Amino acid sequence: MTRFVFGDIHGQFDGLMKLLDFIKYSSSDKLFFLGDLIDRGNRSADVVRWVMENGHTALRGNHEQMCLDAFGSNEGSLIWKGWLLNGGANTLESYGKEGLPIEHLKWMQQLPLYLDLGDSWLVHAGLNPNIPLELQGAAEFCWIREEFHSATEPFFDDKIIITGHTITFVFPGVKPGNLVLGKGWLDIDTGAYHPKSGWLSALDLDSAMVYQCNTFTNELRSSPLAEITTVIEPMPTRSQRLDVKKTNTPKRRWSWV
């Protein structure tokens, strides 16, 4: 049995199937999906259906959360429109005239927010290092960015946090397709839907190998984790950046001209 963790799929069903062939997936392998199976790509329905029917483990991402929030609101509401603008329209189109089945919504609703594998801790976005774990919920696990990436010490002493959510090339100095290692966390969302990247990544937890498929070019490649990972320093939060800016900006007199 091999354990594979997949970054955000975002409806890229064809890329997922190519990647599964590349890793020589068998039914004895354990597959873990970090959330955001849906939206942006054009085959979200097929991705959800395949993961459900094969009994694989998926976490709830912010796009599943947006979908649930949209269907819990009135059609035409700001919540509904916000989901459509962020890829939900592609998801609805992938389901066709029959629409998104209630069984799929119920499945998304029961998806866990995180999963502890002993040597690693899987979550979609991250966690808030300043709040006890038991007091955190979907707002942190599905959405967080700055507070998590600014952590100066690992949250766990005995395991690494593996996330998706934030496309890795947005970090300074990181090439499209590279993974990112911070203080106690590893981000494997390499932007499967994004034209700047297109890389869909799967991490073999046991051999520390990374397997990738480019959803635009169909290129396949594999690399040892250490060779394709960029180590970064903690990212300052917005408030910290503003404090630095205020400190470094000389005082000046304003005049109306």
C-alpha angles and dihedrals in degrees: 000000000000124000116221125184117200128206123224111317099190096191096309095139097157091052090048092053092049091049092050090053090048094054089045091237116204131187091254092063121097114230123196123189119200096212135265093093088153143054134046096040122077101239105055092131091057092048093051093044093050095048091046097046093048094048097235123161117255132174126218113260129192091264092056087047092051090050092051092046091050094052089046091057135058118283106254094030121130089255091053093046091047092056092047092051091050096056102290091115089062090050094051090048090052090058093053128205095331091063131211109329120237088234090063092048091050089049091052090048093057096047111122119245094222141000130213112212095176098244093042138027117217123208135149103236108001135254139272108262090201097059129065111258094239091059094055128091144161092319089066104027095046103032116021122120121145101040090048097045091046094059111126095197133041114264092218125043096203107035143037125240113233117200145170124188100091114070106235098227090067089073114091114270096004118133120222108270096026122117121231128229119198134166101316096336140091123202115206101173100116097173107264093182099037118102090217090063121002092185117142112195136204122186121209101215094198102048097028091232123144120214121194141185124192107223093206103044100023089230114158126204142160131204139173108263093244092056097053100038126095116208113217136186121243112289116235116240121243092258090052091050091051091050091053091047092051092048094049097042113093116232114254137179117248121217132184109237 
